[in-house]
Structures are given as structure tokens and as C-alpha cells.
């Protein structure tokens, strides 16, 4: 294999590796986003139910 072909093959391998790495990072980010979404939703529900209970207490 000539040096040029060898170098281009190495570059190709590096690109494939980076592409795979980016996909893995994207998966991690997606999981984190989902987690944050559920945490936010849960907090919002808790907050709203607390407000309603507080209003009930005020109305008594």
C-alpha cells in the first residue's frame, strides 16, 4: 500500500471513529434530555398539586 493510500485509510478510520463517538454522545444527550423532561414534568405536577392544596387550605 502506498503512503498516500495508507494515510487516507487512517483518516477514514479516524472519521469513522469520530462519527461513532458523536453518535454515542448524541445518545447520551438524548437520554439526559429525556431524564430532564421527566424530572421537569414531575416537579411541575408536584408544584401544581401543592398550589391547589394551599388554595384549599386558604379557602377553609
FENWO-V299851 format. One record per residue. N is the residue number from 1. RES is the residue in one letter. D_LAST is the distance of its C-alpha to the last C-alpha in Angstrom with 1 decimal. Layout:
N/RES/D_LAST ; N/RES/D_LAST
This chain:
1/X/86.2 ; 2/X/86.8 ; 3/X/84.8 ; 4/X/83.1 ; 5/X/82.0 ; 6/X/80.9 ; 7/X/78.8 ; 8/X/77.2 ; 9/X/76.4 ; 10/X/74.7 ; 11/X/72.7 ; 12/X/71.7 ; 13/X/70.6 ; 14/X/68.5 ; 15/X/66.9 ; 16/X/66.1 ; 17/X/64.6 ; 18/X/62.5 ; 19/X/61.4 ; 20/X/60.3 ; 21/X/58.6 ; 22/X/56.7 ; 23/X/55.6 ; 24/X/54.3 ; 25/X/52.5 ; 26/X/50.9 ; 27/X/49.8 ; 28/X/48.1 ; 29/X/46.4 ; 30/X/45.2 ; 31/X/43.8 ; 32/X/42.1 ; 33/X/40.7 ; 34/X/39.3 ; 35/X/37.7 ; 36/X/36.1 ; 37/X/34.9 ; 38/X/33.2 ; 39/X/31.8 ; 40/X/30.4 ; 41/X/28.9 ; 42/X/27.3 ; 43/X/25.9 ; 44/X/24.6 ; 45/X/22.9 ; 46/X/21.3 ; 47/X/20.2 ; 48/X/18.7 ; 49/X/16.8 ; 50/X/15.5 ; 51/X/14.4 ; 52/X/12.5 ; 53/X/10.8 ; 54/X/10.1 ; 55/X/8.7 ; 56/X/6.3 ; 57/X/5.4 ; 58/X/5.6 ; 59/X/3.8 ; 60/X/0.0
